Amino acid sequence: MCGPLVVGPIHFGSADHCLYTVDAAGGRLRWKLATDGEITATPVASDGVVYVCSKDRCVYALDAANGTGQSVPLGPSASGRDRVLRGLKGTGGRPGRKSLSEESA
């Protein structure tokens, strides 16, 4: 498991291929999102969006409130969180992004 990101709710990834968001007070599960790979990096949050990379070679941009959002597949040479987040800038509306549905607990 990677370290949590604590900004309001707590966002953290796990070796079980899921990103979890829980309430900071009490730990109640708000939402979780299943990916096709382990999540070993700490999520990054900005302006109500949680960004996370999975070992399924995708970066996810998710609404912090409900976990819905987009995934962007990474090319075979992409690696590292900084490189992924730099590549995410300016991808809005491009073809090839798929919608994600909220996972319920």
Wavefront OBJ file of the C-alpha trace (Angstrom):
o trace
v 0.000 0.000 0.000
v 1.205 3.522 -0.727
v 0.935 6.521 1.606
v -2.390 8.349 1.872
v -3.092 11.839 0.587
v -4.918 13.766 3.323
v -6.852 16.805 2.057
v -10.338 16.594 3.531
v -11.125 12.966 2.779
v -8.252 10.466 2.703
v -7.319 9.006 -0.703
v -5.056 5.953 -0.888
v -4.225 3.170 -3.304
v -3.635 -0.487 -2.551
v -2.074 -3.677 -3.887
v -5.641 -4.984 -4.338
v -5.855 -2.707 -7.449
v -8.263 -0.232 -5.805
v -8.155 3.468 -4.985
v -10.076 4.213 -1.789
v -11.490 7.456 -0.419
v -12.565 7.523 3.233
v -13.729 10.248 5.603
v -10.892 11.619 7.710
v -13.202 11.637 10.739
v -14.348 8.082 11.370
v -12.892 6.325 8.306
v -16.229 5.684 6.543
v -15.734 4.552 2.925
v -16.962 7.250 0.521
v -16.048 5.447 -2.698
v -13.559 3.055 -4.246
v -12.398 2.532 -7.796
v -11.057 -0.777 -9.097
v -8.253 -0.642 -11.676
v -6.468 -3.438 -13.504
v -3.213 -2.976 -11.591
v -1.725 -2.225 -8.183
v -1.655 1.387 -7.046
v 1.712 1.974 -5.411
v 2.100 5.753 -5.772
v 0.514 8.372 -3.529
v -2.483 10.072 -5.188
v -2.261 13.788 -6.017
v -5.280 16.094 -5.511
v -5.908 19.504 -7.053
v -9.093 21.546 -7.512
v -11.417 18.682 -6.575
v -9.699 16.120 -8.823
v -7.677 13.132 -7.599
v -4.910 11.925 -9.926
v -3.406 8.475 -9.501
v -1.289 6.061 -11.530
v -1.922 2.333 -11.591
v 0.300 -0.523 -12.726
v -2.302 -1.099 -15.448
v -0.353 1.669 -17.265
v -3.124 4.251 -16.923
v -3.363 7.531 -15.089
v -6.756 8.311 -13.594
v -8.320 11.745 -13.089
v -11.263 11.325 -10.719
v -13.810 13.588 -9.072
v -12.729 13.665 -5.418
v -16.357 13.689 -4.252
v -17.619 10.574 -6.054
v -14.784 8.795 -7.900
v -16.133 9.234 -11.402
v -13.769 10.429 -14.097
v -11.383 9.520 -16.859
v -8.401 7.297 -17.511
v -5.544 7.990 -19.893
v -3.507 5.019 -21.164
v 0.258 5.517 -20.970
v 2.689 4.643 -23.719
v 5.240 1.876 -23.135
v 8.062 4.355 -22.425
v 6.194 6.481 -19.849
v 7.255 6.065 -16.249
v 7.267 8.046 -13.047
v 4.546 10.150 -11.468
v 6.017 13.511 -12.555
v 6.215 12.446 -16.184
v 2.649 11.124 -16.071
v 1.238 14.290 -14.515
v 3.098 16.494 -17.024
v 1.582 14.371 -19.795
v -1.903 14.712 -18.334
v -1.937 18.500 -18.757
v -3.767 19.486 -21.906
v -5.409 16.103 -22.560
v -8.966 17.389 -22.054
v -11.360 16.200 -24.715
v -8.846 14.154 -26.713
v -10.001 10.853 -28.209
v -8.844 7.679 -26.498
v -9.941 8.610 -22.997
v -12.553 6.315 -21.517
v -15.127 7.063 -18.871
v -14.942 5.292 -15.560
v -17.925 4.321 -13.496
v -18.108 4.642 -9.760
v -17.453 1.485 -7.769
v -19.693 1.044 -4.768
v -18.723 -0.667 -1.590
l 1 2 3 4 5 6 7 8 9 10 11 12 13 14 15 16 17 18 19 20 21 22 23 24 25 26 27 28 29 30 31 32 33 34 35 36 37 38 39 40 41 42 43 44 45 46 47 48 49 50 51 52 53 54 55 56 57 58 59 60 61 62 63 64 65 66 67 68 69 70 71 72 73 74 75 76 77 78 79 80 81 82 83 84 85 86 87 88 89 90 91 92 93 94 95 96 97 98 99 100 101 102 103 104 105
